[in-house]
Amino acid sequence: MNKIRLYIQEASNELLHKVSWPTWEELQSSLVVVLVASLIFSLVIYAMDLAFSNILSAFYHLFV
């Protein structure tokens, strides 16, 4: 039981005193980067899906 208590104390000490948490401004700028990257990534996937859908549709119409 002492090992568990020691682990919890050390973990809380590390989280409160040793971890460098980002500032609010850093969090906001990171959020903007993540949102923009997600939007670009989703648009690329959508374009690829649309292109492959059109290619396969044309291919199926040739042989069916």
Biopython code that builds the backbone (N, CA, C, O; Angstrom):
import numpy as np
from Bio.PDB.StructureBuilder import StructureBuilder

atoms = [
    (1, "MET", "N", (0.824, -1.199, 0.000)),
    (1, "MET", "CA", (0.000, 0.000, 0.000)),
    (1, "MET", "C", (0.864, 1.257, 0.000)),
    (1, "MET", "O", (0.485, 2.278, -0.573)),
    (2, "ASN", "N", (2.021, 1.178, 0.642)),
    (2, "ASN", "CA", (2.907, 2.348, 0.675)),
    (2, "ASN", "C", (3.446, 2.683, -0.709)),
    (2, "ASN", "O", (3.683, 3.848, -1.027)),
    (3, "LYS", "N", (3.639, 1.641, -1.538)),
    (3, "LYS", "CA", (4.146, 1.895, -2.894)),
    (3, "LYS", "C", (3.124, 2.675, -3.714)),
    (3, "LYS", "O", (3.488, 3.564, -4.484)),
    (4, "ILE", "N", (1.864, 2.348, -3.551)),
    (4, "ILE", "CA", (0.818, 3.056, -4.286)),
    (4, "ILE", "C", (0.728, 4.504, -3.823)),
    (4, "ILE", "O", (0.612, 5.413, -4.645)),
    (5, "ARG", "N", (0.781, 4.722, -2.521)),
    (5, "ARG", "CA", (0.735, 6.076, -1.972)),
    (5, "ARG", "C", (1.933, 6.888, -2.450)),
    (5, "ARG", "O", (1.787, 8.051, -2.825)),
    (6, "LEU", "N", (3.121, 6.276, -2.436)),
    (6, "LEU", "CA", (4.327, 6.966, -2.885)),
    (6, "LEU", "C", (4.224, 7.312, -4.370)),
    (6, "LEU", "O", (4.616, 8.401, -4.789)),
    (7, "TYR", "N", (3.693, 6.377, -5.162)),
    (7, "TYR", "CA", (3.522, 6.627, -6.590)),
    (7, "TYR", "C", (2.594, 7.811, -6.833)),
    (7, "TYR", "O", (2.900, 8.675, -7.655)),
    (8, "ILE", "N", (1.475, 7.862, -6.137)),
    (8, "ILE", "CA", (0.518, 8.951, -6.308)),
    (8, "ILE", "C", (1.133, 10.280, -5.879)),
    (8, "ILE", "O", (0.935, 11.296, -6.546)),
    (9, "GLN", "N", (1.868, 10.282, -4.784)),
    (9, "GLN", "CA", (2.512, 11.525, -4.322)),
    (9, "GLN", "C", (3.540, 12.007, -5.335)),
    (9, "GLN", "O", (3.595, 13.197, -5.648)),
    (10, "GLU", "N", (4.358, 11.087, -5.851)),
    (10, "GLU", "CA", (5.377, 11.487, -6.823)),
    (10, "GLU", "C", (4.747, 11.955, -8.133)),
    (10, "GLU", "O", (5.225, 12.904, -8.755)),
    (11, "ALA", "N", (3.679, 11.289, -8.544)),
    (11, "ALA", "CA", (3.014, 11.693, -9.787)),
    (11, "ALA", "C", (2.401, 13.078, -9.649)),
    (11, "ALA", "O", (2.529, 13.910, -10.547)),
    (12, "SER", "N", (1.735, 13.330, -8.524)),
    (12, "SER", "CA", (1.132, 14.651, -8.339)),
    (12, "SER", "C", (2.203, 15.725, -8.203)),
    (12, "SER", "O", (2.026, 16.835, -8.705)),
    (13, "ASN", "N", (3.299, 15.420, -7.540)),
    (13, "ASN", "CA", (4.401, 16.381, -7.409)),
    (13, "ASN", "C", (4.975, 16.716, -8.784)),
    (13, "ASN", "O", (5.260, 17.876, -9.079)),
    (14, "GLU", "N", (5.141, 15.698, -9.615)),
    (14, "GLU", "CA", (5.682, 15.944, -10.943)),
    (14, "GLU", "C", (4.720, 16.765, -11.786)),
    (14, "GLU", "O", (5.145, 17.677, -12.496)),
    (15, "LEU", "N", (3.425, 16.455, -11.717)),
    (15, "LEU", "CA", (2.451, 17.200, -12.505)),
    (15, "LEU", "C", (2.320, 18.648, -12.041)),
    (15, "LEU", "O", (2.094, 19.540, -12.859)),
    (16, "LEU", "N", (2.456, 18.887, -10.755)),
    (16, "LEU", "CA", (2.279, 20.242, -10.240)),
    (16, "LEU", "C", (3.534, 21.102, -10.329)),
    (16, "LEU", "O", (3.437, 22.315, -10.511)),
    (17, "HIS", "N", (4.711, 20.490, -10.204)),
    (17, "HIS", "CA", (5.920, 21.304, -10.062)),
    (17, "HIS", "C", (6.957, 21.114, -11.172)),
    (17, "HIS", "O", (7.790, 21.998, -11.375)),
    (18, "LYS", "N", (6.932, 20.007, -11.884)),
    (18, "LYS", "CA", (7.990, 19.750, -12.862)),
    (18, "LYS", "C", (7.537, 19.863, -14.303)),
    (18, "LYS", "O", (8.362, 20.094, -15.187)),
    (19, "VAL", "N", (6.250, 19.706, -14.562)),
    (19, "VAL", "CA", (5.735, 19.787, -15.923)),
    (19, "VAL", "C", (5.576, 21.255, -16.303)),
    (19, "VAL", "O", (5.047, 22.055, -15.531)),
    (20, "SER", "N", (6.044, 21.596, -17.507)),
    (20, "SER", "CA", (5.850, 22.971, -17.979)),
    (20, "SER", "C", (4.594, 22.982, -18.849)),
    (20, "SER", "O", (4.603, 22.518, -19.989)),
    (21, "TRP", "N", (3.528, 23.518, -18.289)),
    (21, "TRP", "CA", (2.255, 23.569, -18.989)),
    (21, "TRP", "C", (2.254, 24.734, -19.963)),
    (21, "TRP", "O", (2.831, 25.780, -19.664)),
    (22, "PRO", "N", (1.615, 24.580, -21.137)),
    (22, "PRO", "CA", (1.574, 25.688, -22.105)),
    (22, "PRO", "C", (0.685, 26.825, -21.605)),
    (22, "PRO", "O", (-0.229, 26.629, -20.805)),
    (23, "THR", "N", (0.986, 27.997, -22.100)),
    (23, "THR", "CA", (0.160, 29.149, -21.748)),
    (23, "THR", "C", (-1.125, 29.120, -22.581)),
    (23, "THR", "O", (-1.253, 28.335, -23.521)),
    (24, "TRP", "N", (-2.070, 29.987, -22.221)),
    (24, "TRP", "CA", (-3.342, 30.050, -22.940)),
    (24, "TRP", "C", (-3.123, 30.448, -24.395)),
    (24, "TRP", "O", (-3.801, 29.931, -25.283)),
    (25, "GLU", "N", (-2.191, 31.356, -24.651)),
    (25, "GLU", "CA", (-1.909, 31.797, -26.014)),
    (25, "GLU", "C", (-1.289, 30.665, -26.829)),
    (25, "GLU", "O", (-1.612, 30.502, -28.006)),
    (26, "GLU", "N", (-0.407, 29.886, -26.219)),
    (26, "GLU", "CA", (0.187, 28.742, -26.914)),
    (26, "GLU", "C", (-0.874, 27.699, -27.252)),
    (26, "GLU", "O", (-0.842, 27.099, -28.326)),
    (27, "LEU", "N", (-1.801, 27.489, -26.344)),
    (27, "LEU", "CA", (-2.893, 26.542, -26.605)),
    (27, "LEU", "C", (-3.763, 27.010, -27.765)),
    (27, "LEU", "O", (-4.162, 26.211, -28.612)),
    (28, "GLN", "N", (-4.053, 28.303, -27.800)),
    (28, "GLN", "CA", (-4.886, 28.835, -28.879)),
    (28, "GLN", "C", (-4.182, 28.719, -30.227)),
    (28, "GLN", "O", (-4.806, 28.349, -31.221)),
    (29, "SER", "N", (-2.900, 29.030, -30.266)),
    (29, "SER", "CA", (-2.180, 28.932, -31.543)),
    (29, "SER", "C", (-2.056, 27.476, -31.978)),
    (29, "SER", "O", (-2.135, 27.183, -33.171)),
    (30, "SER", "N", (-1.864, 26.567, -31.040)),
    (30, "SER", "CA", (-1.814, 25.147, -31.390)),
    (30, "SER", "C", (-3.168, 24.678, -31.900)),
    (30, "SER", "O", (-3.237, 23.874, -32.830)),
    (31, "LEU", "N", (-4.230, 25.167, -31.305)),
    (31, "LEU", "CA", (-5.574, 24.802, -31.752)),
    (31, "LEU", "C", (-5.801, 25.248, -33.189)),
    (31, "LEU", "O", (-6.366, 24.503, -33.990)),
    (32, "VAL", "N", (-5.367, 26.454, -33.518)),
    (32, "VAL", "CA", (-5.542, 26.955, -34.882)),
    (32, "VAL", "C", (-4.757, 26.085, -35.858)),
    (32, "VAL", "O", (-5.262, 25.755, -36.931)),
    (33, "VAL", "N", (-3.547, 25.715, -35.506)),
    (33, "VAL", "CA", (-2.733, 24.862, -36.382)),
    (33, "VAL", "C", (-3.410, 23.510, -36.594)),
    (33, "VAL", "O", (-3.461, 23.006, -37.716)),
    (34, "VAL", "N", (-3.925, 22.930, -35.527)),
    (34, "VAL", "CA", (-4.589, 21.625, -35.628)),
    (34, "VAL", "C", (-5.853, 21.731, -36.471)),
    (34, "VAL", "O", (-6.110, 20.858, -37.300)),
    (35, "LEU", "N", (-6.641, 22.772, -36.278)),
    (35, "LEU", "CA", (-7.862, 22.942, -37.062)),
    (35, "LEU", "C", (-7.569, 23.129, -38.549)),
    (35, "LEU", "O", (-8.238, 22.530, -39.390)),
    (36, "VAL", "N", (-6.590, 23.940, -38.874)),
    (36, "VAL", "CA", (-6.239, 24.176, -40.278)),
    (36, "VAL", "C", (-5.700, 22.893, -40.905)),
    (36, "VAL", "O", (-6.084, 22.543, -42.021)),
    (37, "ALA", "N", (-4.820, 22.192, -40.204)),
    (37, "ALA", "CA", (-4.272, 20.946, -40.735)),
    (37, "ALA", "C", (-5.371, 19.906, -40.922)),
    (37, "ALA", "O", (-5.369, 19.178, -41.915)),
    (38, "SER", "N", (-6.304, 19.827, -39.986)),
    (38, "SER", "CA", (-7.418, 18.874, -40.113)),
    (38, "SER", "C", (-8.297, 19.218, -41.301)),
    (38, "SER", "O", (-8.736, 18.326, -42.027)),
    (39, "LEU", "N", (-8.556, 20.483, -41.503)),
    (39, "LEU", "CA", (-9.369, 20.915, -42.635)),
    (39, "LEU", "C", (-8.684, 20.575, -43.958)),
    (39, "LEU", "O", (-9.317, 20.049, -44.874)),
    (40, "ILE", "N", (-7.399, 20.873, -44.053)),
    (40, "ILE", "CA", (-6.658, 20.566, -45.280)),
    (40, "ILE", "C", (-6.632, 19.061, -45.523)),
    (40, "ILE", "O", (-6.846, 18.611, -46.649)),
    (41, "PHE", "N", (-6.373, 18.290, -44.485)),
    (41, "PHE", "CA", (-6.317, 16.839, -44.602)),
    (41, "PHE", "C", (-7.660, 16.274, -45.043)),
    (41, "PHE", "O", (-7.714, 15.393, -45.901)),
    (42, "SER", "N", (-8.735, 16.775, -44.463)),
    (42, "SER", "CA", (-10.059, 16.276, -44.841)),
    (42, "SER", "C", (-10.405, 16.663, -46.272)),
    (42, "SER", "O", (-11.036, 15.878, -46.980)),
    (43, "LEU", "N", (-10.013, 17.838, -46.709)),
    (43, "LEU", "CA", (-10.274, 18.235, -48.096)),
    (43, "LEU", "C", (-9.483, 17.383, -49.089)),
    (43, "LEU", "O", (-9.989, 17.053, -50.161)),
    (44, "VAL", "N", (-8.256, 17.030, -48.743)),
    (44, "VAL", "CA", (-7.452, 16.162, -49.606)),
    (44, "VAL", "C", (-8.091, 14.777, -49.697)),
    (44, "VAL", "O", (-8.186, 14.207, -50.784)),
    (45, "ILE", "N", (-8.524, 14.242, -48.572)),
    (45, "ILE", "CA", (-9.182, 12.927, -48.587)),
    (45, "ILE", "C", (-10.480, 12.984, -49.384)),
    (45, "ILE", "O", (-10.777, 12.063, -50.145)),
    (46, "TYR", "N", (-11.253, 14.047, -49.220)),
    (46, "TYR", "CA", (-12.492, 14.201, -49.997)),
    (46, "TYR", "C", (-12.197, 14.247, -51.496)),
    (46, "TYR", "O", (-12.890, 13.607, -52.286)),
    (47, "ALA", "N", (-11.173, 15.001, -51.886)),
    (47, "ALA", "CA", (-10.824, 15.108, -53.303)),
    (47, "ALA", "C", (-10.376, 13.755, -53.844)),
    (47, "ALA", "O", (-10.749, 13.384, -54.957)),
    (48, "MET", "N", (-9.587, 13.018, -53.078)),
    (48, "MET", "CA", (-9.152, 11.698, -53.517)),
    (48, "MET", "C", (-10.346, 10.755, -53.647)),
    (48, "MET", "O", (-10.432, 9.999, -54.614)),
    (49, "ASP", "N", (-11.260, 10.793, -52.692)),
    (49, "ASP", "CA", (-12.447, 9.948, -52.736)),
    (49, "ASP", "C", (-13.300, 10.278, -53.946)),
    (49, "ASP", "O", (-13.780, 9.376, -54.632)),
    (50, "LEU", "N", (-13.491, 11.547, -54.210)),
    (50, "LEU", "CA", (-14.280, 11.978, -55.366)),
    (50, "LEU", "C", (-13.618, 11.542, -56.674)),
    (50, "LEU", "O", (-14.290, 11.080, -57.595)),
    (51, "ALA", "N", (-12.306, 11.692, -56.744)),
    (51, "ALA", "CA", (-11.586, 11.300, -57.960)),
    (51, "ALA", "C", (-11.676, 9.795, -58.188)),
    (51, "ALA", "O", (-11.973, 9.359, -59.300)),
    (52, "PHE", "N", (-11.429, 9.006, -57.167)),
    (52, "PHE", "CA", (-11.505, 7.552, -57.332)),
    (52, "PHE", "C", (-12.927, 7.099, -57.639)),
    (52, "PHE", "O", (-13.126, 6.154, -58.403)),
    (53, "SER", "N", (-13.906, 7.761, -57.055)),
    (53, "SER", "CA", (-15.296, 7.434, -57.340)),
    (53, "SER", "C", (-15.609, 7.684, -58.806)),
    (53, "SER", "O", (-16.242, 6.855, -59.460)),
    (54, "ASN", "N", (-15.174, 8.808, -59.315)),
    (54, "ASN", "CA", (-15.420, 9.122, -60.731)),
    (54, "ASN", "C", (-14.659, 8.174, -61.655)),
    (54, "ASN", "O", (-15.193, 7.745, -62.677)),
    (55, "ILE", "N", (-13.435, 7.850, -61.309)),
    (55, "ILE", "CA", (-12.635, 6.936, -62.134)),
    (55, "ILE", "C", (-13.275, 5.551, -62.161)),
    (55, "ILE", "O", (-13.404, 4.950, -63.228)),
    (56, "LEU", "N", (-13.672, 5.047, -61.012)),
    (56, "LEU", "CA", (-14.289, 3.718, -60.972)),
    (56, "LEU", "C", (-15.646, 3.717, -61.651)),
    (56, "LEU", "O", (-16.009, 2.732, -62.294)),
    (57, "SER", "N", (-16.392, 4.781, -61.525)),
    (57, "SER", "CA", (-17.686, 4.873, -62.185)),
    (57, "SER", "C", (-17.492, 4.833, -63.713)),
    (57, "SER", "O", (-18.222, 4.123, -64.406)),
    (58, "ALA", "N", (-16.547, 5.564, -64.225)),
    (58, "ALA", "CA", (-16.255, 5.553, -65.659)),
    (58, "ALA", "C", (-15.769, 4.175, -66.095)),
    (58, "ALA", "O", (-16.142, 3.696, -67.166)),
    (59, "PHE", "N", (-14.957, 3.547, -65.292)),
    (59, "PHE", "CA", (-14.446, 2.220, -65.595)),
    (59, "PHE", "C", (-15.576, 1.202, -65.651)),
    (59, "PHE", "O", (-15.609, 0.362, -66.551)),
    (60, "TYR", "N", (-16.513, 1.270, -64.688)),
    (60, "TYR", "CA", (-17.627, 0.338, -64.654)),
    (60, "TYR", "C", (-18.573, 0.551, -65.849)),
    (60, "TYR", "O", (-19.139, -0.410, -66.370)),
    (61, "HIS", "N", (-18.740, 1.785, -66.273)),
    (61, "HIS", "CA", (-19.614, 2.065, -67.411)),
    (61, "HIS", "C", (-19.013, 1.556, -68.717)),
    (61, "HIS", "O", (-19.750, 1.291, -69.668)),
    (62, "LEU", "N", (-17.695, 1.415, -68.782)),
    (62, "LEU", "CA", (-17.062, 0.890, -69.989)),
    (62, "LEU", "C", (-17.323, -0.611, -70.146)),
    (62, "LEU", "O", (-17.492, -1.100, -71.263)),
    (63, "PHE", "N", (-17.356, -1.329, -69.039)),
    (63, "PHE", "CA", (-17.428, -2.790, -69.113)),
    (63, "PHE", "C", (-18.778, -3.360, -68.724)),
    (63, "PHE", "O", (-18.958, -4.577, -68.769)),
    (64, "VAL", "N", (-19.734, -2.522, -68.342)),
    (64, "VAL", "CA", (-21.051, -3.051, -67.956)),
    (64, "VAL", "C", (-22.108, -2.574, -68.904)),
    (64, "VAL", "O", (-23.280, -2.914, -68.744)),
]
sb = StructureBuilder()
sb.init_structure("model")
sb.init_model(0)
sb.init_chain("A")
sb.init_seg("    ")
for serial, (resi, resn, name, xyz) in enumerate(atoms, 1):
    if name == "N":
        sb.init_residue(resn, " ", resi, " ")
    sb.init_atom(name, np.array(xyz, "f"), 0.0, 1.0, " ", f" {name:<3s}", serial, name[0])
structure = sb.get_structure()
